[in-house]
Amino acid sequence: MVASNGHGTTGPDVDVVVAGAGFAGLHMLYRLRHLGVSVRAFESGADVGGTWYWNRYPGARCDIPTVDYSYSFDPELEDEWTWSEKYATQPEILRYLQHVADKHDLRRDIQFSTTVAEATWDDEQRLWHIRTDRGDELTARYYVMATGCLSMPKAAEVEGLERYRGDVYFTSRWPHEGVDFTGKRVAVIGTGSSGIQSIPLIAAQAEALTVFQRTPNFSIPAHNGPVPEKMRDAIAGRAAEYREAAKWSVGGIPVEPTQVVTFSVTPEERTARYEDAWQAGELFAILGVYADLMVNPDANAELAGFLHDKIRSIVEDPETADTLCPKDHPFGTKRPCLDTNYFATYNLPHVRLVDLRKHPFRSITESGIDTVDESLEFDAIVFATGFDAMTGALVAVDITGRDGVTLKDKWAHGPTTYLGLTTVGFPNLFFITGPGSPSVLSNMAVSIEQHVDWVADCIADLRARGVDTIEPTETAEAGWVQHVNDCADITLYPTANSWYMGANVPGKPRVFLPYIGGVGKYRIACDEVVDRDYLGFRLKSGADTTCNDGVIRRVQPDVAAVMEMMAMLDLPPLETMDPDTARAFVEASSAMRPPGPDVGEIVDGTIPGPAGDLAYRLYRPPTDGPHPVVVYFHGGGWVLGNATSDDPLCRDLCVRSNSVIVSVDYRHGPEARFPAAIDDGFAATRWVADNAVALGGIPGELAVFGWSAGGNIAAVVCQLARDAGGPAIVGQGLMTPVTDLDMSSGSYAENGEGYILTAALMKWFCDHYADEADRSDPRASPLRADNLAGLPPAIVITSEFDPLRDEGIAYADALTAAGVPVQHIAARGHTHTSLTMVDMVISGAKIRAEIADALRAFFGASVPAH
Ligand SMILES: Cc1cc2nc3c(=O)[nH]c(=O)nc-3n(C[C@H](O)[C@H](O)[C@H](O)COP(=O)(O)OP(=O)(O)OC[C@H]3O[C@@H](n4cnc5c(N)ncnc54)[C@H](O)[C@@H]3O)c2cc1C
């Protein structure tokens, strides 16, 4: 229905429809009302509160300290409301939300006990047709879904529930009048957060309690009680500052993340720190105990072992204790829980644990539950089985966008959004904490407010500009989805079958749902989108369409983090130094890096070069030899570098490719200019080929590899070896190589500044290395060679944000055109230097694995894989 808007023209009935009246819906309503737009909200429940309206099971509490888990939009609340506990109970949080609704008279715009059932986009009228389950129909310019990430309970997965004659409860739909289990035989199915919170309290009442566990979960004691003084003090008298810090933090609580990595400290220090985190009883304390906890499997396993020991020290029966120890997922990859006496509950004589992995359900019967090996009778069954998280409540509404596409169909293979806020094909539809936003990985109160503010500001802005519709572009959405995945892929999170992955719901696609890059970084991205004139959004005003299309985050997240760190250090540019100072500077920086993996053996030696001895460092794999041999040329613009500067990369190549790596020095400019480096590189290659057996190599299995200027040398050495009739080289690895010294390619213009290797630094290198007149010599610029035929097979690795990218691509193309087999690896989101940052830039690891595969392929199938 399109109604008259009272101005003589047709328009929507209301400006905005909001679905949901929890934390998000209430704040949305407040903001919209203050913008002066008309708004109507619908809420399935009979009152406000959302999560805290529905989840009334015994023990229901927040697991983020309540002083943090509260609104910041109304500063008066800081004084008006005092939390009684560190982790407030459900009734107290519900009272808080009711207080907010009362104070701001929000209920008057909310229709309760009403579910939005259908939303259909009308592209002609540019509005949404909304229909509720109670038959309301209205139109709105914007539709905001504040329907909750954890609001759609998961259906029971065990057959026969309809037969059961006892009482059935779902923790997520708990009776308002409460439940008395006194004298009852009770089953609880599920040991996620709701199960872990409720089990001790149900056990305290029930005559007998049987807990059915499919997946054990990590849990630490909440140590709940009155709000600790340090938490009160942190915010007292400086609430605005505190809330502001939370907005830019990693998880929505203003704590400074540690930079310390696990194995950089002694075992004793580690245990002490784990114990402190256990005693703190705060999720963010234990999740942030070491900087590498969620990226380094060994670090994670050590903490998991500590937590297993804790469980075993509490639970008296060793078999029960073992069943309660989570072993199928790294710590933190499923939401860890906070508990009060959870593990100790299993010491009570009337409490029993059934491991569903060993004794699966057969069915629910009239009087209880049959597992495959026994029949158990119960007076009540409690389902603590969780939610169809993040997407459940969104696709439960029948939403049809442009061109008749439904949201359910669009997301059949997993949700795709731009910023977690919007999705292509559904103009003027906003999600609060949608998939692709930090949401469930953060203090949601903070994330919700950020989303609400972004949406409200956006609506205000569009109205002021006379814009009718906003919709993301495919490019922007695909870019954001990629970024969300890139962020997840460098962590251990995707390794678990968690609800973060949709794995708890049968048939749900496995996609990492939340954005793991952090609340502050996410906020910066959202703000930047607006500042860049709604980057990646298509805006329609009447017949006009404007669009500044693009992708908001293209650099790999860990590469971006390193660049940010370097920017903070505000280091002087190398090109402002003289070569000796620059060399000392590079050497000092090298000393501060992670060392790279252990190899079997490292041997330093010398090679007779054309103008004196050249140092080399040989890396031998830990496996039995002989091995194929790779002659390695370091980077550093023919001015800087040595075996030490590229040590972590050489170790990594050695272990991954199972080859002996001989990292050879060569003379540098300006002291020894072109072609000294090339002469040395060729002489060294010949010497290694001649001495392969003595070096532990397999005769004839010789490749060359180089990074940057070293890639240039490797490419030239292959041309010289071909022309000289030897030595035989079976393959060349060219990583972000210099192939043409004219420095004029498009990637110089695109990436010449801001990505560590700058155009200015390249000029400094070239000036120290080669006279202008020499630069077109194919021994300086191998791309300029007349003939590239007959060269060894190549892998060419180029990085997206590298001034040298295009000349690398050009060389790969030219080799291919000359009939040389080429594998081109394009490192998306990487810079010139990032692939060398072993153990710092985790996203580079899979590229280095590809490189190692390609090296092994040079050597033939006889070389065993690492
Ligand atoms: C037991 C539990 C404990 C939690 N503890 C914490 C914590 O400590 N810290 C934290 O950050 N987060 C916690 N969460 C997550 C919690 O969901 C969020 O913090 C927050 O309450 C979400 O608010 P919301 O308004 O986005 O969604 P919700 O609170 O889920 O509200 C959404 C509302 O939308 C309604 N709705 C859904 N679909 C429709 C529709 N189609 N039409 C009309 N109405 C609809 C629902 O009935 C619901 O009331 C917890 C969640 C649970 C379940």
The ligand as an SDF file (V2000), in Angstrom:
LIG
                    3D

 53 58  0  0  0  0  0  0  0  0999 V2000
   22.2010  -15.6350   27.0640 C   0  0  0  0  0  0  0  0  0  0  0  0
   22.9070  -14.5720   26.3060 C   0  0  0  0  0  0  0  0  0  0  0  0
   23.8830  -13.8330   26.9290 C   0  0  0  0  0  0  0  0  0  0  0  0
   24.5370  -12.8360   26.2270 C   0  0  0  0  0  0  0  0  0  0  0  0
   25.5090  -12.1250   26.8510 N   0  0  0  0  0  0  0  0  0  0  0  0
   26.1520  -11.1540   26.1840 C   0  0  0  0  0  0  0  0  0  0  0  0
   27.1900  -10.3890   26.7880 C   0  0  0  0  0  0  0  0  0  0  0  0
   27.5320  -10.5780   27.9210 O   0  0  0  0  0  0  0  0  0  0  0  0
   27.8110   -9.4490   26.0580 N   0  0  0  0  0  0  0  0  0  0  0  0
   27.4770   -9.2150   24.7820 C   0  0  0  0  0  0  0  0  0  0  0  0
   28.0760   -8.3490   24.1610 O   0  0  0  0  0  0  0  0  0  0  0  0
   26.4940   -9.9050   24.1750 N   0  0  0  0  0  0  0  0  0  0  0  0
   25.8360  -10.8570   24.8390 C   0  0  0  0  0  0  0  0  0  0  0  0
   24.8560  -11.5710   24.2080 N   0  0  0  0  0  0  0  0  0  0  0  0
   24.4660  -11.2210   22.8440 C   0  0  0  0  0  0  0  0  0  0  0  0
   23.2030  -10.3620   22.8750 C   0  0  0  0  0  0  0  0  0  0  0  0
   22.3190  -10.9540   22.0060 O   0  0  0  0  0  0  0  0  0  0  0  0
   23.5180   -8.9310   22.4830 C   0  0  0  0  0  0  0  0  0  0  0  0
   24.4400   -8.4010   23.3990 O   0  0  0  0  0  0  0  0  0  0  0  0
   22.3600   -7.9620   22.4670 C   0  0  0  0  0  0  0  0  0  0  0  0
   21.4660   -8.1680   23.5060 O   0  0  0  0  0  0  0  0  0  0  0  0
   21.6570   -8.0190   21.1440 C   0  0  0  0  0  0  0  0  0  0  0  0
   20.7550   -6.9940   21.0450 O   0  0  0  0  0  0  0  0  0  0  0  0
   19.8950   -6.8350   19.7190 P   0  0  0  0  0  0  0  0  0  0  0  0
   18.8990   -5.7860   19.9900 O   0  0  0  0  0  0  0  0  0  0  0  0
   20.7680   -6.6890   18.5670 O   0  0  0  0  0  0  0  0  0  0  0  0
   19.1990   -8.2360   19.5470 O   0  0  0  0  0  0  0  0  0  0  0  0
   18.2140   -8.9950   20.5140 P   0  0  0  0  0  0  0  0  0  0  0  0
   18.4410   -8.6180   21.8980 O   0  0  0  0  0  0  0  0  0  0  0  0
   18.2740  -10.4110   20.1490 O   0  0  0  0  0  0  0  0  0  0  0  0
   16.8140   -8.3990   20.0950 O   0  0  0  0  0  0  0  0  0  0  0  0
   16.2420   -8.6670   18.8560 C   0  0  0  0  0  0  0  0  0  0  0  0
   14.7640   -8.6190   19.0150 C   0  0  0  0  0  0  0  0  0  0  0  0
   14.2000   -8.6710   17.7280 O   0  0  0  0  0  0  0  0  0  0  0  0
   13.0230   -9.4140   17.8090 C   0  0  0  0  0  0  0  0  0  0  0  0
   12.7290   -9.9060   16.4650 N   0  0  0  0  0  0  0  0  0  0  0  0
   13.4450  -10.7900   15.7350 C   0  0  0  0  0  0  0  0  0  0  0  0
   12.8970  -10.9420   14.5270 N   0  0  0  0  0  0  0  0  0  0  0  0
   11.8260  -10.1420   14.4970 C   0  0  0  0  0  0  0  0  0  0  0  0
   10.8680   -9.8440   13.5070 C   0  0  0  0  0  0  0  0  0  0  0  0
   10.9230  -10.4230   12.3150 N   0  0  0  0  0  0  0  0  0  0  0  0
    9.8900   -8.9720   13.8040 N   0  0  0  0  0  0  0  0  0  0  0  0
    9.8250   -8.3760   15.0100 C   0  0  0  0  0  0  0  0  0  0  0  0
   10.7120   -8.6090   15.9860 N   0  0  0  0  0  0  0  0  0  0  0  0
   11.7090   -9.4830   15.7250 C   0  0  0  0  0  0  0  0  0  0  0  0
   13.3080  -10.4970   18.8030 C   0  0  0  0  0  0  0  0  0  0  0  0
   12.1240  -10.9610   19.4030 O   0  0  0  0  0  0  0  0  0  0  0  0
   14.2130   -9.7910   19.7720 C   0  0  0  0  0  0  0  0  0  0  0  0
   13.4720   -9.3290   20.8710 O   0  0  0  0  0  0  0  0  0  0  0  0
   24.1970  -12.5790   24.8840 C   0  0  0  0  0  0  0  0  0  0  0  0
   23.2340  -13.3650   24.2630 C   0  0  0  0  0  0  0  0  0  0  0  0
   22.5960  -14.3560   24.9490 C   0  0  0  0  0  0  0  0  0  0  0  0
   21.5750  -15.1650   24.2530 C   0  0  0  0  0  0  0  0  0  0  0  0
  1  2  1  0
  2  3  1  0
  2 52  2  0
  3  4  2  0
  4  5  1  0
  4 50  1  0
  5  6  2  0
  6  7  1  0
  6 13  1  0
  7  8  2  0
  7  9  1  0
  9 10  1  0
 10 11  2  0
 10 12  1  0
 12 13  2  0
 13 14  1  0
 14 15  1  0
 14 50  1  0
 15 16  1  0
 16 17  1  0
 16 18  1  0
 18 19  1  0
 18 20  1  0
 20 21  1  0
 20 22  1  0
 22 23  1  0
 23 24  1  0
 24 25  2  0
 24 26  1  0
 24 27  1  0
 27 28  1  0
 28 29  2  0
 28 30  1  0
 28 31  1  0
 31 32  1  0
 32 33  1  0
 33 34  1  0
 33 48  1  0
 34 35  1  0
 35 36  1  0
 35 46  1  0
 36 37  1  0
 36 45  1  0
 37 38  2  0
 38 39  1  0
 39 40  1  0
 39 45  2  0
 40 41  1  0
 40 42  2  0
 42 43  1  0
 43 44  2  0
 44 45  1  0
 46 47  1  0
 46 48  1  0
 48 49  1  0
 50 51  2  0
 51 52  1  0
 52 53  1  0
M  END
$$$$
